[in-house]
Amino acid sequence: MKRVRNRPFLKWAGNKFAILEHILPLLPAGERLIEPFAGSCAVSLNSDYPSYLIADINPDLILLYQTLQREGERFIDHARQLFTPENNSEHRYYLLRERFNGSSDRLEKASLFLYLNRHCYNGLCRYNKSHRFNVPFGRYKRPYFPEREMRHFYRMAQRAEFVCADFRELFAQARAGSVIYADPPYIPLNDTSHFTSYSSEGFDADQQRALAQAAEQAARRGIPVLISNHDTPFARSIYGAATLTHFQVQRHISCNGQQRNKAAELLALYGL
């Protein structure tokens, strides 16, 4: 019987839910799964480790996860109040986006981040240079409130620690018994494509190399690392010390269905 997967409660570019069948079998057993690039947490939600250390450099994302972890049903009830027909309009969206950008209240900001994620264009997460969320209104007929998915996340989160940190800090904290799954912003498929990071800082070629080097160093300490990325000549060059698995994956970031083509995906496993 095919296992029922737990869907993330956030829309997220690069969400790994659709390719869990490729990722999960490659993850070694361990005492703690470390995810330096949290994203939607699709992998953590569908694995079964005794504990988790999950990080991202996006403070709004980590605040949301920490708030759901701590508040549970209270947060779900609070966030649900934003999902009304009145708030599903361009005028209300931009008012609430402005409120989010100016808010210092943790519960309100986390609730608004979820609202924006479900009401904005394509579920994107993007900021300007002043770290103000600037994704336009999405024009969805009836945005879905992910109540059931949030409860699944809450249960997983009771075994997790969520931190706002750079991937280097997470690798430094890894000890024997840890397993690391890294899903960085992807290497462009070609010279004409590009990736605009969801954080206010990009993830360039030097950082891609630094991540690969950190994975090699962790493997030498007995800590296995699995990295996802596009299958490109550059990726293969920096992951030369890893065991590589490649496959095709359907891309869903474009609103134009004709532009949602398959792309070559790579999984680099270090340490086994």
Secondary structure, DSSP 8 states (H G I E B T S, - for coil): --------SS--TT--GGGHHHHGGGS---SEEEESS-TT-HHHHT---SEEEEEES-HHHHHHHHHHHHHTHHHHHHHHTT-SGGGSSHHHHHHHHHHHHH---HHHHHHHHHHHHHHBGGG---B-TT--B---B---SS----HHHHHHHHHHHTTEEEEE--HHHHHHH--TTEEEEE--S---SSTT-----SSSS---HHHHHHHHHHHHHHHHTT--EEEEEE--HHHHHHTTTSEEEEEEEE----SSGGG--EEEEEEEEE--
